[in-house]
Amino acid sequence: MPSQRPIPSSSRTGGARYRSLTDRHPTAREPLSTANTRWRRELDADLMAMGRVWQMIRFGAVRMLGEIGRQH
């Protein structure tokens, strides 16, 4: 049965992952420190999301093993 929790939304735009390499480098309008800070913030958010996914996988595996054990 699916969970009633809302699906998390991303702050990124859908086309952001398809930008060319030249678009990812800071421009004269955006200093290097700002680009580095934004990249670090996105990395931290991605790592937190990956940790959450691993936690859900772990809980699901424990529950599955519990269900199997209960049936036998």
PyMOL commands that set and color helices and strands:
alter all, ss='L'
color gray80, all
select helices_A, chain A and resi 14-18+21-24+32-71
alter helices_A, ss='H'
color red, helices_A
deselect
rebuild
show_as cartoon
